[in-house]
Amino acid sequence: MKSGPKHDSHLSLLGDHLPLKPFIPYTLGPHLIEAIIHIGSGGHSRVFRVNLQGHTYVLKLFLFTNPLAYTTIRRGRHSESTLRTHYDPFFAECRAYASIIAHGVNGTFAPFCHGSVVIDGALELMLGRLNPEHGDWNRQPGQDNEYVKGILTEFFDGMELAGVELTREIVGDVRDGIERMNKIGIVHGDVFSKNVLVSVDRRVVWIDFSASWALPHIVDDVKYQNRRRSDRRSVEWMFHVLSLLPNQSCSFADYSILPPSPYPDVRDGRYQYLFRRDIWGPPPHERYATLNKALQQRPEAKRDGPNEEKSPIAGESHDC
C-alpha cells in the first residue's frame, strides 16, 4: 500500500484544468470527518457516506487510471492532458456536474453537487486500515505523489430503479432526466437501472456521470449524437426489461414500444444475459427460470410491439 502523497500543492495535481469548483475545505482529512461508511464500489471508484461539518454527504473517490486507457483513443490528435480532462472518469463526472451547475439545474435530475475534493494521506491510510481492499487506489507509475480525488454530493436516500414499483410519474421523471441533461449538452453513457435512484417521496435522480460526455467535448458530433440516441433507446429498453420483474404491476405490453428487430434480446429471452451481468438490476438467481417462462408465454403480438413510428423517443408519452 502506498504511504500517501506528500505534496502540499493540491490543484496542480489535478491536471491543467479543474472543471468543477472545489468544496471548502478542499482537502479532507480524518480530523474533519465525523463519520464515514463505505456504501458501494465500482470499476473506477469507491463511494462513502460521510458526516462532515454537521451534514451528511456522499463522497465518491476515484481510483487512478492508466493514461494509456484514454491516450489510445485519439493518439497524436490531442495531448495527454486534454484526453485526461475529457475521458478520465473523475474529470468526466466533474465536467458533467460543472455543466449542471452552470445551467442552474444543480439538484434537479441529479443529486446536488457541492464540489470536488481530495483526501490527504492520513485519511487515505485510515481508509486502508478500515477496509484493506481500499489500500490500493490503482496508482500508476508517476502517480505516487498524487492525491486521491473525489466529488462531494448530497446524500440521496433512495432505492435503485429495479427495486421500485414503476408508476407513470416515475417513468416520466426518468425520461425527463435524460431529456434535460441532453438539452444542456450532456450524454450519460451509462444508462442502467442501478444509476437511477428513487426516494420514498418519489424524487428521481440520475447518478454516476463518470462515462458521460459534456459539451464542449473533443469527440466529434456524429459520435456524440449517436451516443445521445443510444441513451434514449437504452432508457426504453430498460423499461422493457424492468416490466418483467415480479415487483412490477405493469404488463409487458405497456413497455413494448420499440421495434423488435434492433432489440431481439428482450423478445427471445436472451435478456437474461444482461441480468447475469448485473446491468439492469437483476432479480435473485432462482427467478431466472420464472422470468424466461413468463416471457415465452407472452402472446407474440405483445412481444413484437408497435411499429417504429410509434416510438416515444420522439416525445410521445406512454402511461403505465
HUQUINOR-V260835 format. One line per field, one symbol per residue. ss: DSSP state (A for helix, B for strand, O for the rest). phi: phi as a letter, one per 40 degrees, with the letter a starting at -180 (. if undefined). burial: 1 if it has 9 or more other C-alpha atoms within 8 Angstrom, else 0. A space follows every 10 residues. Layout:
ss->???
phi->???
burial->???
This chain:
ss->OOOOOOOOOO AAAAOOOOOO OBBBBBBBOO OOBBBBBBBB BOOOBBBBBB BBOOBBBBBB BBOOOOOAAA AOOOBOOBOA AAAAAAAOAA AAAAAAAAAA AAOOOOOOOB OOBBBBBBBO AAAAAAAAAA OAAAOOOOOO OOOOOOOBBB BBBBOOOBBB AAAOOOOAAA AAAAAAAAAA AAAOOBBOOO OOAAABBBBO OOOBBBOOOO OOBBOOOOOO AAAAAAAAAA AAAAAAAAAA AAOOOOOOOO OAAAAOOOOO AAAAAAAAOO AAAAAAOOOO OOOOAAAAAA AAAAAAOOOA AAAAOOOAAA OAAAOOOOOO
phi->.cchcbcccc cccchcbbcb dccbccccbd ccccaabcbi abcbabbbcb bafgbbbbbb bbccbcdccb cccbdgcacc cccccbbcdc cccdcccccd cccgbcgccb dccchcabbc cccccccccc bdcccbbgcb dgbdbcccba bbbccbcbbc dcbbccbdcc dccccccccc cccbgbbcga cbccbbbbcc cgcbbcbgbc bcbbccbccc cccccccccc dccccccccd cccccccccc cdccbcbbcc ccbcdccbgc dcccdccfcc gccddccdcc cccccccccd ccccgccccc ccdchccbcc
burial->0001100001 0001100101 0110011110 0011010000 0001111111 1100011111 1111100001 1001000000 0011111111 1111111111 1000110011 1111111111 1111111100 0000111011 0001101111 1111100011 1101010001 1011101101 1101111111 1111111110 0001111011 1111000000 0001001100 1111111111 1111100100 1101111111 0011011111 1101100011 1100000100 1100100000 0111110001 1100000000
